[in-house]
Amino acid sequence: MSATRRVFLGSAAIGASGLVTFTSVAEATEKYLAKAGDGGFGREAQQLPPGETVAHHDPKDVAEMPNFKFSLDGNRPKVTTGGWAKEATVHQFPISKAIAGVHMYLNPGASRELHWHAIAAEWAFVISGRCQTVVIDPTGAVEINNFEPGDLWYFSKGHGHSIQTIGDEPCHFILSFDNGAFSEHGTFSITDWVDVTPKEMLSLDFGLPKDVFDAFPKGETYIQSGPILKASDALEAPWPKESTHKFRLLRDAKAARDFDGGSFRLATVDEFPAQKTMSGGLMVLKPGAMRKLHWNVNANEWHYYLRGKGQVAVFGSGGRGKVAEFGPGDVAYIPMGFGHAIKNTGDEDLEIVQTWDNGKFEEIDLDRWVQTSPNYLLSNNFAGVPDATIAKMKRA
């Protein structure tokens, strides 16, 4: 842990006062800690003399506040003939235990080969361009969908799928996975499988002479270049709305959850039934606007910053708080239950792709909690704060 610890509510702005040294914290801690055994045992509990007004946290009792920012786009890309991909997993970004992310770019005519993920489901937000996915489930049923900017897809863990660019423009998208240990370097790819399988077995499986497999790629093609797929040639075979792997986030009115100063488009399992283990969407904050203080009850939260400048303040309990600045290509990870707020600190819209590792989206706003609490409770809780201030907080 560093030589200083930031007191979150007293230092919302970077560089503001409110730093407490280990020595002063230790001194304050000793003032309110009684001797071992004071207060009685079992039914013989007793009132103790009043302690300090504020109970400072002993640094030995709480872990260091983790770093919750990582530059996904500053990471080294995996490049092949058809495009590239960058990732942020728990290996590069240790706090991100439950969610991993990937930025993928497919050139015109390229395809992300047939593959599956053994340990994670895949969620996607299309940033620009057009692409097609083909997915197969354990029944052998196949769905083919075509995507435009603002569309989402979701593939369950273990379901085979592929992605191919449509038209003469590149396509790129953000992928999110419900397991921080997932890595693009560990996908189960069809070319890799064929390459390492004895040709006699391939011959038996496909009913072909074994020599024909000499022409197959020697290794994983991953993202492969190829002829451009014209929009007119792109097949489409969608499933019914209750089972489809596609959701039109920016066009479906049920996804709108706007608030003062911003817009929020969110797909949960209620709007997008196939998306059982994740929720996700796009938040846009106007300059100077803020997504107010809140916490997520049942899920970890992951951000990818598409555009603009933002500041995120996170409260991690135990007197721990941290503030970080974000720009395009950065990702944030906020553990379940950690309080946080997001502010647009730039002069243009702040756009954030967000995901949660639960199909049900649940959160609690701090101001709502204050507004619904009795005045006498708040006066006791915020001892010394004028009643007029508390009344204004309740009307906010």
C-alpha positions as CSV (number, residue, x, y, z in Angstrom):
1,M,0.0,0.0,0.0
2,S,1.2,3.5,-0.8
3,A,2.4,5.9,1.9
4,T,-0.9,7.8,1.8
5,R,-4.5,6.8,1.5
6,R,-7.2,8.9,-0.1
7,V,-10.3,9.6,1.9
8,F,-12.9,9.3,-0.9
9,L,-15.6,11.8,0.0
10,G,-13.0,14.4,1.0
11,S,-11.0,14.2,-2.3
12,A,-13.4,13.7,-5.2
13,A,-11.0,15.8,-7.4
14,I,-7.5,14.6,-8.1
15,G,-5.0,16.5,-6.1
16,A,-7.5,17.8,-3.5
17,S,-6.8,17.8,0.2
18,G,-7.8,14.9,2.4
19,L,-4.7,12.7,2.5
20,V,-4.1,10.8,5.7
21,T,-0.7,9.3,6.5
22,F,-0.3,5.9,8.1
23,T,1.0,7.5,11.3
24,S,-2.1,9.7,11.8
25,V,-4.4,6.8,10.9
26,A,-2.7,4.6,13.4
27,E,-2.9,7.3,16.1
28,A,-6.6,7.9,15.4
29,T,-7.3,4.1,15.4
30,E,-5.8,3.7,18.8
31,K,-8.2,6.4,20.2
32,Y,-11.3,4.4,19.4
33,L,-10.1,0.8,19.9
34,A,-10.9,-0.5,23.3
35,K,-9.0,-3.4,25.0
36,A,-9.7,-7.0,24.0
37,G,-12.7,-8.3,25.8
38,D,-14.2,-4.9,26.6
39,G,-18.0,-4.8,26.1
40,G,-18.7,-8.1,27.8
41,F,-19.5,-11.6,26.4
42,G,-22.7,-13.3,25.3
43,R,-25.8,-12.0,27.1
44,E,-23.6,-9.9,29.4
45,A,-23.0,-7.2,26.9
46,Q,-22.3,-3.7,28.3
47,Q,-22.2,-0.2,27.1
48,L,-18.7,1.3,26.7
49,P,-17.6,4.9,27.1
50,P,-18.1,6.9,23.9
51,G,-15.3,6.7,21.3
52,E,-14.3,9.0,18.6
53,T,-16.9,10.7,16.4
54,V,-15.4,9.2,13.3
55,A,-13.9,5.7,13.3
56,H,-10.7,5.7,11.2
57,H,-9.8,2.5,9.5
58,D,-6.6,0.8,10.4
59,P,-4.6,0.2,7.2
60,K,-3.8,-3.4,8.4
61,D,-7.5,-4.2,8.4
62,V,-8.3,-3.4,4.7
63,A,-6.7,-4.4,1.4
64,E,-5.2,-1.8,-0.9
65,M,-7.7,-0.1,-3.2
66,P,-7.1,-1.9,-6.6
67,N,-6.4,-0.1,-9.9
68,F,-9.6,-0.2,-11.9
69,K,-8.3,1.3,-15.2
70,F,-6.6,-0.3,-18.1
71,S,-5.8,0.8,-21.7
72,L,-7.3,-2.0,-23.8
73,D,-6.4,-0.2,-27.1
74,G,-2.9,0.5,-25.7
75,N,-2.4,-3.2,-25.5
76,R,-0.5,-5.2,-28.2
77,P,-2.8,-6.4,-31.0
78,K,-2.9,-9.9,-32.4
79,V,-2.7,-9.3,-36.2
80,T,-3.4,-11.7,-39.0
81,T,-4.2,-11.3,-42.7
82,G,-7.8,-10.3,-42.1
83,G,-7.5,-7.9,-39.2
84,W,-6.6,-7.6,-35.6
85,A,-7.8,-8.0,-32.0
86,K,-6.7,-6.5,-28.6
87,E,-7.7,-7.9,-25.3
88,A,-8.0,-7.1,-21.6
89,T,-8.1,-10.1,-19.3
90,V,-7.3,-10.7,-15.7
91,H,-3.8,-11.5,-16.7
92,Q,-3.1,-7.9,-17.9
93,F,-5.8,-6.2,-15.7
94,P,-5.8,-8.1,-12.3
95,I,-9.0,-6.6,-10.9
96,S,-11.0,-7.8,-13.9
97,K,-11.7,-11.3,-12.5
98,A,-15.2,-11.8,-13.8
99,I,-15.2,-10.0,-17.2
100,A,-12.7,-9.9,-20.0
101,G,-12.9,-7.6,-23.1
102,V,-11.7,-7.6,-26.7
103,H,-11.6,-4.9,-29.4
104,M,-11.8,-6.7,-32.8
105,Y,-11.3,-5.2,-36.3
106,L,-12.2,-7.2,-39.5
107,N,-11.0,-6.0,-42.9
108,P,-13.4,-6.1,-45.8
109,G,-13.7,-9.7,-47.0
110,A,-12.3,-11.0,-43.7
111,S,-13.8,-13.6,-41.3
112,R,-13.2,-14.6,-37.7
113,E,-13.1,-18.3,-38.3
114,L,-15.5,-21.0,-36.8
115,H,-14.6,-21.3,-33.2
116,W,-16.1,-21.6,-29.6
117,H,-15.2,-20.5,-26.1
118,A,-15.1,-23.2,-23.4
119,I,-15.2,-21.0,-20.4
120,A,-17.2,-17.9,-21.3
121,A,-20.2,-16.5,-23.1
122,E,-19.6,-13.8,-25.7
123,W,-21.4,-10.4,-25.9
124,A,-20.8,-7.9,-28.6
125,F,-21.6,-4.3,-29.6
126,V,-21.0,-3.3,-33.2
127,I,-19.2,0.1,-33.4
128,S,-19.1,0.5,-37.2
129,G,-19.4,-1.4,-40.4
130,R,-21.5,-4.5,-41.1
131,C,-20.9,-8.2,-40.4
132,Q,-22.6,-11.5,-40.3
133,T,-22.6,-14.2,-37.6
134,V,-23.4,-17.9,-37.9
135,V,-24.0,-19.8,-34.6
136,I,-24.8,-23.4,-33.9
137,D,-26.3,-24.7,-30.7
138,P,-26.2,-28.2,-29.1
139,T,-29.3,-29.3,-31.0
140,G,-27.6,-28.7,-34.3
141,A,-29.8,-25.7,-35.1
142,V,-28.1,-22.8,-36.9
143,E,-28.9,-19.1,-36.9
144,I,-27.5,-16.5,-39.4
145,N,-27.8,-12.8,-38.6
146,N,-26.5,-9.6,-40.2
147,F,-25.5,-6.7,-38.0
148,E,-25.1,-2.9,-38.3
149,P,-23.7,-0.3,-35.9
150,G,-25.4,-0.3,-32.5
151,D,-26.5,-4.0,-32.8
152,L,-25.7,-6.6,-30.1
153,W,-25.1,-10.3,-30.3
154,Y,-24.8,-12.9,-27.5
155,F,-23.4,-16.5,-27.8
156,S,-23.7,-18.9,-24.9
157,K,-20.6,-20.6,-23.5
158,G,-19.5,-23.5,-25.8
159,H,-21.8,-22.6,-28.7
160,G,-19.9,-22.6,-32.1
161,H,-19.9,-19.3,-34.0
162,S,-18.1,-17.2,-36.7
163,I,-18.1,-13.6,-37.8
164,Q,-17.6,-12.2,-41.3
165,T,-17.5,-8.7,-42.7
166,I,-20.3,-7.7,-45.1
167,G,-19.6,-5.2,-47.9
168,D,-16.5,-3.1,-48.8
169,E,-16.1,-1.3,-45.4
170,P,-14.3,-2.8,-42.4
171,C,-16.2,-3.8,-39.3
172,H,-15.1,-3.5,-35.7
173,F,-16.8,-4.2,-32.5
174,I,-16.3,-4.6,-28.7
175,L,-16.6,-8.1,-27.2
176,S,-17.2,-8.8,-23.6
177,F,-16.9,-12.2,-21.9
178,D,-18.3,-13.3,-18.5
179,N,-15.0,-14.7,-17.3
180,G,-12.0,-12.6,-16.7
181,A,-9.7,-15.5,-17.4
182,F,-10.9,-15.7,-21.0
183,S,-8.3,-15.0,-23.7
184,E,-8.5,-14.7,-27.5
185,H,-5.4,-16.8,-27.5
186,G,-7.2,-19.7,-26.0
187,T,-10.3,-20.1,-28.3
188,F,-11.1,-23.4,-29.8
189,S,-10.6,-22.7,-33.6
190,I,-11.6,-25.1,-36.4
191,T,-8.3,-24.7,-38.3
192,D,-6.3,-25.4,-35.2
193,W,-8.3,-28.5,-34.5
194,V,-8.0,-29.9,-38.1
195,D,-4.2,-29.2,-38.0
196,V,-3.6,-31.2,-34.9
197,T,-5.9,-34.1,-35.6
198,P,-4.5,-37.3,-37.3
199,K,-5.5,-37.3,-41.0
200,E,-6.9,-40.8,-40.7
201,M,-9.4,-39.6,-38.3
202,L,-10.3,-36.6,-40.5
203,S,-10.7,-39.0,-43.4
204,L,-13.1,-41.2,-41.5
205,D,-15.1,-38.2,-40.1
206,F,-15.6,-36.4,-43.4
207,G,-15.5,-39.4,-45.8
208,L,-12.6,-37.9,-47.8
209,P,-9.2,-39.2,-48.8
210,K,-6.7,-38.3,-46.1
211,D,-4.4,-36.6,-48.6
212,V,-6.9,-33.8,-49.2
213,F,-6.1,-32.5,-45.7
214,D,-2.6,-31.6,-46.7
215,A,-4.0,-28.4,-48.3
216,F,-5.5,-27.2,-45.0
217,P,-3.9,-24.4,-43.0
218,K,-1.0,-25.4,-40.8
219,G,-2.1,-23.7,-37.6
220,E,-4.9,-21.3,-36.6
221,T,-6.0,-18.7,-39.2
222,Y,-7.9,-16.8,-36.5
223,I,-8.9,-13.8,-38.7
224,Q,-8.6,-14.7,-42.4
225,S,-8.6,-12.4,-45.4
226,G,-10.8,-13.3,-48.3
227,P,-13.0,-12.0,-51.1
228,I,-15.5,-9.3,-50.2
229,L,-19.0,-10.6,-49.3
230,K,-21.5,-8.4,-51.1
231,A,-24.6,-7.4,-49.1
232,S,-26.8,-8.9,-51.8
233,D,-25.0,-12.3,-51.3
234,A,-25.2,-12.3,-47.5
235,L,-27.7,-14.9,-46.3
236,E,-29.9,-14.3,-43.3
237,A,-31.8,-16.9,-41.3
238,P,-33.0,-15.3,-38.0
239,W,-34.7,-17.1,-35.2
240,P,-37.8,-15.9,-33.4
241,K,-37.4,-12.9,-31.1
242,E,-37.5,-15.0,-27.9
243,S,-34.5,-17.1,-29.0
244,T,-32.5,-15.0,-31.5
245,H,-28.8,-14.1,-30.8
246,K,-29.3,-10.6,-32.2
247,F,-30.7,-7.4,-30.5
248,R,-31.1,-4.0,-32.0
249,L,-30.0,-1.9,-29.1
250,L,-30.3,1.5,-30.6
251,R,-33.6,0.8,-32.4
252,D,-35.6,-1.1,-29.7
253,A,-37.7,1.3,-27.6
254,K,-37.7,-1.1,-24.7
255,A,-33.9,-0.5,-24.2
256,A,-34.3,3.2,-23.5
257,R,-33.5,4.2,-19.9
258,D,-32.6,7.9,-20.3
259,F,-31.8,10.2,-17.4
260,D,-31.0,13.9,-16.9
261,G,-27.8,14.8,-18.8
262,G,-27.6,11.5,-20.7
263,S,-29.0,8.6,-22.6
264,F,-28.8,5.0,-21.7
265,R,-29.7,2.0,-23.9
266,L,-29.7,-1.3,-22.0
267,A,-30.4,-4.9,-22.9
268,T,-31.1,-7.3,-20.1
269,V,-32.5,-10.8,-20.3
270,D,-35.9,-9.3,-20.2
271,E,-35.4,-7.4,-23.5
272,F,-33.0,-9.9,-25.0
273,P,-33.9,-13.4,-23.7
274,A,-31.0,-15.3,-25.2
275,Q,-28.6,-13.1,-23.2
276,K,-28.9,-15.2,-20.0
277,T,-25.6,-14.5,-18.2
278,M,-24.9,-10.8,-19.2
279,S,-26.5,-7.4,-19.5
280,G,-25.1,-4.6,-21.6
281,G,-25.6,-1.4,-23.4
282,L,-24.4,2.1,-24.4
283,M,-24.4,5.2,-22.1
284,V,-23.9,8.7,-23.5
285,L,-23.2,11.6,-21.1
286,K,-23.5,15.2,-22.1
287,P,-20.5,17.6,-21.3
288,G,-20.5,18.3,-17.5
289,A,-23.2,15.6,-16.8
290,M,-22.8,12.8,-14.4
291,R,-24.2,9.3,-13.8
292,K,-24.8,9.8,-10.1
293,L,-23.4,7.8,-7.2
294,H,-24.8,4.2,-7.2
295,W,-23.8,0.6,-6.8
296,N,-24.6,-2.7,-8.6
297,V,-26.2,-5.3,-6.4
298,N,-25.7,-8.5,-8.3
299,A,-23.0,-8.0,-10.9
300,N,-19.5,-6.7,-11.8
301,E,-19.4,-3.8,-14.2
302,W,-17.1,-3.3,-17.2
303,H,-16.7,-0.2,-19.4
304,Y,-15.1,0.5,-22.8
305,Y,-14.7,4.2,-23.6
306,L,-15.6,4.9,-27.2
307,R,-15.4,8.7,-27.2
308,G,-14.8,11.7,-25.0
309,K,-13.2,12.3,-21.6
310,G,-14.5,11.0,-18.3
311,Q,-13.8,10.7,-14.7
312,V,-14.8,7.7,-12.5
313,A,-14.8,7.8,-8.7
314,V,-15.0,4.4,-7.0
315,F,-15.7,3.7,-3.3
316,G,-14.3,0.4,-2.1
317,S,-15.4,0.3,1.6
318,G,-13.0,0.5,4.5
319,G,-12.2,4.1,3.9
320,R,-10.9,3.3,0.4
321,G,-11.6,5.5,-2.6
322,K,-9.9,6.1,-6.0
323,V,-10.5,8.5,-8.9
324,A,-9.3,7.9,-12.4
325,E,-9.5,9.7,-15.8
326,F,-10.6,7.8,-18.9
327,G,-10.4,8.4,-22.7
328,P,-11.0,6.4,-25.9
329,G,-9.7,2.9,-25.7
330,D,-9.6,2.7,-21.9
331,V,-11.6,0.1,-19.9
332,A,-12.8,0.2,-16.4
333,Y,-13.8,-2.6,-14.1
334,I,-15.9,-2.0,-11.0
335,P,-16.4,-5.0,-8.6
336,M,-19.9,-5.9,-7.5
337,G,-21.1,-3.7,-4.7
338,F,-18.4,-1.0,-5.1
339,G,-20.0,2.5,-5.1
340,H,-19.2,4.6,-8.1
341,A,-20.1,7.6,-10.3
342,I,-19.1,8.7,-13.8
343,K,-18.7,12.3,-15.0
344,N,-18.1,13.8,-18.4
345,T,-15.1,16.0,-18.0
346,G,-14.7,16.9,-21.7
347,D,-16.4,19.2,-24.2
348,E,-18.1,16.5,-26.3
349,D,-20.4,13.6,-25.5
350,L,-18.9,10.8,-23.5
351,E,-19.8,7.4,-25.0
352,I,-19.3,4.2,-22.9
353,V,-20.1,0.6,-23.8
354,Q,-21.0,-1.1,-20.6
355,T,-21.6,-4.8,-19.6
356,W,-22.5,-6.6,-16.4
357,D,-22.0,-10.4,-15.7
358,N,-25.7,-11.0,-14.9
359,G,-28.7,-11.2,-17.2
360,K,-30.7,-9.3,-14.6
361,F,-29.6,-5.6,-14.1
362,E,-29.9,-4.3,-10.5
363,E,-28.6,-1.1,-9.0
364,I,-29.3,1.3,-6.1
365,D,-28.8,5.1,-6.3
366,L,-27.3,6.9,-3.3
367,D,-29.6,9.9,-3.6
368,R,-32.7,7.7,-3.7
369,W,-31.6,6.0,-0.4
370,V,-31.2,9.4,1.2
371,Q,-34.5,10.7,-0.1
372,T,-36.4,7.7,1.3
373,S,-34.8,7.6,4.7
374,P,-36.4,9.3,7.8
375,N,-35.1,12.8,8.7
376,Y,-34.2,11.7,12.2
377,L,-32.1,8.8,10.8
378,L,-30.2,11.1,8.5
379,S,-29.7,13.7,11.3
380,N,-28.2,11.0,13.4
381,N,-26.2,9.5,10.6
382,F,-24.7,12.9,9.5
383,A,-24.2,14.3,13.0
384,G,-23.4,18.0,12.9
385,V,-24.9,18.6,9.4
386,P,-27.6,21.3,9.5
387,D,-31.1,20.1,9.1
388,A,-31.5,22.6,6.2
389,T,-28.7,20.8,4.3
390,I,-30.3,17.4,4.9
391,A,-33.7,18.8,3.7
392,K,-32.1,20.0,0.5
393,M,-30.4,16.6,0.0
394,K,-33.8,14.9,0.2
395,R,-35.3,17.2,-2.4
396,A,-32.4,16.8,-4.9
